[in-house]
Amino acid sequence: MHALKLPAEGSKPQGKPHPKPRNKPLNRRFSIAVWLALLPMLLTVVFTYLGTMVWTARVSLSNSHTFPSHDFVGFTQYVRLFHNDRWLTSLQNIVIYGACFIIACMVIGLLLAIFIDQRVVAEGALRTVFLYPYAMSFVATGLVWQWILNPALGAQQVLRNLGFAHARFDWIVDQDWVIYTIVIATVWQASGLVMALLLAGLRGIDEELWKAARVDGIPRWRVYASIVVPMLGPSISTAFVLLFVMVVKLYDAVVAMTQGGPGTASEVPAKFIMDYLFGRANIGLASAASIVLLATVLAVLAPFFYARSRAALRGERG
């Protein structure tokens, strides 16, 4: 038998070299397919979103009323807007509402998430109960809470029937307190969403952290306050963005509960825009209000997303 000859070290292997696979046409076809799939969404973003923003900005610089017009008046509509007492009242109300709503939803949602994170009995049922209000429309929520807060039919009348003759809970007809009734209704609806987001973050924390805390004898509340909550930064930021968008979009609950009253005590920017757009046929002023609202949203969210992206980049480099 002939001995098997191995190629000498450093020598080139004999035989025809294997041709390299040619993937360029395949990659090119895949890239074209991806862009074709994204094309409808791209057109939607460009023409539906950006296009309507540009059109609204153009109308806000005109003297349009029932129909759009081409008579350019510069920033006259913006000057009129900020001399409108109803608009200024709506801005004041949305600031009060937004601060109370976001803080209350964050606190209640975090407490609910921590409660469920203790592996309580019937955890699945409790999650469903807490999250169910978010599945309801704001109109339904507003109507339910309108009945509950109605002084002649709701909680105040129930307390008086129980013997508390001087009990008062008439916030919904009180100009100084009506905006807080909307806070109560919407916090009841949105707290479950915050609970779900933060609970997902809590369930992603390593169990070794809790074991180390038990070994060191650190109280559970201190672990949550000093370690766990700071680790929930991404979940908290996501919840904040969603809640902020709800604040800006607030319309249905106000219409269902108070119609902006008593007077204009619960007026909000979205209702102001809708009333001037359809009720008073002043689309120039309504468009100016829309642009101001859009600029406010961008001024708040743009630095937030920029800081978040910078933090993510520092985390990758670190």
N, C-alpha and C positions, 0 to 999 in steps of 0.2 A: 504494500500500500504506500502510495506517495504521501509524504508529509504535507500537511496543510501549510501553505506559505502565507504568512501575514505580511501586509505591506510595511515597508520600512518606515520608521518614524520620520515625519516631515514630508514623506512622499505624497503626491496627490492620488486620490483613489481613482482606479481605472473604471472605465465605463462612461456612459453618457450621463451628464449631470441632470438632475431632476429639474424640469422647468419651474420657475416661480409662478405661483398662481396669480392670475391677472384679475384683481378685484376692482379695478377702477371703473369699468362700465357698470358693475353691480352697485358699487357705492354711489355712482352718479345717478343711477335709476332710483335708488333708495332715497337719495336727497331730494330728487324731483318729486317723488311720491309724498314725502313729508311736507314739502312746501305746498303741494296741491291740497293736501289734507288741511293745512293751516290757512289756506287762502280764504275760505268763507268767514272764519273768525277774524282774520286780518281786515277784510272788507267791512265787516260789521263794526269793528273798533274804529276804523278810519272814517267811515261815512255816517254811522249811526251815532257814535259817541262824540268823536272829535268834531264831526261835521255839525252836529246839533249845538255843541258848545260854541263853535265859531259863529253859527247863525244867531244864537241867542245873544252873544256879545255884540254882533252887528245891530240887532234890533234894539238893544239897550241904548245905543247911541243915536237912535232915531226918535221921531215924535209919533210913534205908532200907537194906535188906539185899538179899534176893532180888528183891523187888518194891518199887516206890516206895510210900512211906507218907506220911501227912500229919502225923506227930508232929514238930513244929518243935523243934529243939534248938539253934538259933543257930549259933555258929561252933565247936561241939564237934568236928565232923569235921575242921576245919582245924587245931585244936589237936592232935588225934590224928595228923593227917598229919605235922606237923612234929616229932612225937615218935617217928615211925616211922623206924628206922635204915635200912631198905631205901629209903625215899623220899629220905632225905638222901644216901645213897650214889648213888642215881640222879642227883640234882642235881649232885653233884660230878663224876660221870662225864660228864654231858652238857656241862658247862662245859669240861672238858679236851678232850673230843672235838670240841666246836664250835670252840674256838680253833685246834686243830691242823688240823681239816678245812678251815675257811675259809681260813686262811693258806696251807696247802699247795695248795689248789685255785687260789687267786688267783695264786700264784707260778708254779706249773707251767702253768696256763692262759695266763698272760701270756707266758711263755717260748715256749710252743708257737705262740701267735699271732704273736709277733715272728719266729720261725723260718719260718713259712709265709709271712709278709709279705715275705720276701726273694725272692719269685717263684721258689721252688725247682722242680726238675723233679718231675713227677707230683704237683703240688699238690692236684689233686682227689682222688687216691687217698689221700694223706696226711690230708686233711681227713676223709675217710670212716673211715680207720683210727682216728684220734684220737677221733672222735665216736661211733663204733660202740658202745663200752661203755655209753654213756648210754642206748642203746636197749634194753639188757638190764634185766630186773627185778632188784631188790635181792636177791630170794631166789636167783636164779641166780648172781648175783655172790657172794653169801655162801657158797653151796655150793662154787663153784669155788675161792674163796680158803680155805675150810676144808680142802679137799684139799691145796692148795699148802702151807699152814702146818701141816698135821698132822705132828708129829715123826716118826711111824713110816712115813709114806708120801710126804711132800712134800719141800720144799727141804732140810731137815736131812738126811734119808736120802739124797738125791741127792748132797749134798756128802760124806757119809761114804763112799758107794760110789765116789766119785772119789778117795778117799785121804785126805780130811781127817777123820781118826778122831775128833777132839775138837770138830768143828764143832757149834755149837748154834744152833738157831733155833726154840725152843719157846715163843715168846711167847703162843701161843693157849691154853696151859695154865698160864701164869704169871699170878698174880693182879695183879702190879704192871705187867705189860706187855700184858695182853689187850686193853685198850681201844685200844691203838695198832694192833693188828692190824685192828680195825674201821676205824680211820682209813685204813690202807693200802688196804683193799678199796674203800672208798667214794670215796677220792680218785682211785683208778684209774678209777672209773666216772664221776665228775662233772667231772674236769678238762677233758674234751673239750667240755662245754657252755660252760665259761668261755672256752675257746679260741675257740669259734665266736662268742660275743658280743663278745669283744675284737677278734677279727679283723675283724668287721663295722665296729667303730669305727675300726680302723686304716685300712681301705680307704676310709673317709670323709674322711680327712685330705688336704688339698690338696697336690698334687704340687709346687707352687711352694715349699712349706716345705722340702722335701728339696733342691731346686735351690739355694735360698738358703743352706742349711747347707753344701752342697758348695762353693759359691763362697767362703764365709767360712772354710772349712777346719775346721769343727766335727766332732769325731769322732761316728760314728753312734750309739755307745752314749750319748753325752752328749745328743744330740738326743732319744733315747727317754726318758732319765731326767728331763731338765729341761723338755721341751716336749711330747712326744707323750703320755706317761703322764698328766700333768695334764689334757690335752685329752680323755682317755678317761673323764672323770668320770661321765657318764650310763651308759656301758656297765659301768663298774666297780660303780656303785651298783645297777644291775639285777642283775648277777651276785651281789652281796652279798645282796640280798633273796632270790633264789632259793636260794642256799646256806643262808641262815639258816632258811628254811622246811624244807629238807631235814634240817637238824640237829634241829629240833623234831619232825619226823615220823619220826625214826629208830626203826625197829622191825623191819622185815623182815630187814635184814642181821644184826642182833643175834640174832634167833631162828634164822636159818639157820646162823650161824657158831658161836655159843656158848650159846644159850638163856639168856643172862644170866650165865653162869658164867665161870670156876670160882666156885662159891658165888654171890655177888651182885657179883662184881668188874666185870662188864660190864653191869650193870643200868642201864636208861635210863627216863626218865619215861613214855614211851609204853608200854613193856612193863609197867611197874608198873601203869598204868591198866588195860590189857587183862587182866592177871592178876587184879586185884581186881574187875574188872567181871564177868568170865566164870568165872574159876577159883575165886575165894573168895566170890562172890555178895555183895559189899559195895559196892553201887552208890553209897551215900552217900559213902564214902571215895574211890571212883574219881571221882565227880563233883567232889568238892572238889579232887582233884589236877588234873582237867581245867581247872577254873576258874583255878587257880594258874598252870598252863601257858599258858592264854589271856591272863591278865593280864601274864605275862612277855613274851609276844610283842608285845602292844600297847604295853608300856612301852618296848620296844626299837624297834619299827618306827614308832610314831606320831611321836616326835621326828625320826626320820630322814626321813619323808615331809614333815613340816612344814618342816624345814630345806631340803629339796629344792624344795618349792613356793615358799618365800620367795626362794631363789636364782634360780628361774626368773622370778619377778616382777621381781626387781632387774635381771635380764638384759633383760627386755622394756622396762623403763623406761629402762635405760641405752642 
